Amino acid sequence: MSVQQYSPEAPLSGRIGLTESAAARVKTFLENRGKGIGLRLGIKTSGCSGLAYVLEFVDELNSDDHVFEQHGVKVVVDAKSLTYLDGTQLDFEKEGLNEGFKFKNPNVKDQCGCGESFSV
């Protein structure tokens, strides 16, 4: 396991970032849940473009996990997913009655029309 502190000056490669609004939302979820060390960001095979994002709470770290910390929140990414997520920034946006996490992933080459899946 490697723990990396996010730095705005760091090169995009090898880091996962969180905006302040995303970090605040994750903190709220973890507090309401009452346990957990952070948020797992991963990928799975799904959708018409091939890959989809996965968000889960983390209670234990695995040996191949990379941990990125920003705004007091840990984001955990397994080694396989990091290949596809390297340089991604996670944001939380509210637009009217809609709210949710948004992924700004520089590796995405194509995305399906509904925005639920992507390819690299």
Summary of the structure (lengths in Angstrom):
residues: 120
radius of gyration: 14.0
end to end distance: 25.1
largest distance: 40.8
contacts: 332
relative contact order: 0.25
helix: 18%
strand: 45%
